[in-house]
Amino acid sequence: MTMLRAIGLMSGTSLDGVDVALIETDGHDVRVVQSHNGYLEPLGPTGYRGYSDEDRDLLRRALADSEAVIAREDRPGCLPEAEAFVTAAHAEAVESFLADNGLTPADIDVIGFHGQTVVHRPDQRMSVQIGDGAALSRRLGIPVVSDLRHADIAAGGQGAPLVPVFHQALARASGFEGALGILNIGGVANATLIASNGDVIAFDTGPGNALIDDWMRERTGRPLDDGGRTAARGRPDEPLLAWLLIHPFFARRPPKSLDRNWFSHKLAGQLSTEDGAATLTAFTARAVARALDHAPEIPARWIVAGGGARNGELVRLLNYHLRAEITTADAIGWSSAYLEAQAFAHLAVRSLKGLPITFPSTTGVREALTGGVLARPDD
């Protein structure tokens, strides 16, 4: 099949900025090159447009105002302002990316635009990602696929996670054999479990970086626990962890997904800054370990991506609790930081070709389903 050049855009629940990634894919396979360390890596540059403190404040206010959303078209409070900002920020990110890499809009076949999640309530058949795909397409002069979760949600699926079909393509390209776990730790953590026979299940495991980041911002004014060094100096509150891990979410069989706001960093209460960071970091790691309760085959190897891959204390805890070989995505030539953006480029091409992007074993939808809304510059 013909390879297309696609840009993927991701602004996650960590609210740090816009990730931009270019890949070449036919919707099934990803074009890869041999990297310097002998591994395969997706061919294409990456870019980033960070959010300022003011930008993050706006998005946090939008998350608070989104509690009043009843229908997916609702935009109460500051959501219209936030949606306009998200659209403009993504446009700026792509414009800078194209200029930095000597590319023009004519060089790009499609953009996969995730938008910014403000509501995720699959039990109410609603997931809202703010951002105007049509306006983005008109400004950039490139076709844009957006609203990638809605079709699955409307059909009774969880609408998440969406990245497993890309994880499969990467694992296939890299020649991995045997049971494999791919863990993406953004604001929320999600796992793709690939069995030896190729069967796949995927689901959110629980909180990722969101609680740790919120705790550090409140206690120190810093946006994250750099390298997990604060958590490494603390001691987890074991009774609190035991109580957190009896939440019904962890016992539910997958597919399942989690809203960022289901848990709060305030659960750490009056703990010291170090002990609170240690407790919330341990919560993320132990929630991932609980995922093994639902694994048809225990992975002998895990690949960790997302911002959590840069948290040394979190990776150490994952090594301890998973009792498996733990490798960061960067260490094998994949991209820890840009894996989700690459995934949305892949999903946009699958959407263009009418290929499924969600499946019964990944979102719980009744049958494999395509999704996404296509906007063209002249629409």
Buried (B, 14 or more C-beta within 10 A) or exposed (E): EEBBBBBBBBBBBBBBBBBBBBBBBBBBBBBBEEEEEEBBBBBBBBBBBEBEEEBBEBBBBBBEBBEEBEEBEBBEBBBEBBBBBBBBBBBEBBBBBBEEBEBEBEEBBBBBBBBBBBBBBBEEBBBBBBBBBBBBBBBBEBBBBBBBBBBBBBBEBBBBBBBBBBBBBBBBBBEBEEBBBBBBBBBBBBBBBBBEEEEBBBBBBBBBBBBBBBBBBEBEEEBBBEBBEBBBBBEBBEEBBEEBBEBEBBEEEBBBBBBBBEBEBEBBEEBBBBBBBBBBBBBBBBBBBBBBEBBEBEBEBBBBBBBBBBBBBBBBBBBEBBEBEBBBBBBBBBBBBBBBBBBBBBBBBBBBBEBBBBBBBBBBBEEBBBBBBBBEBEE
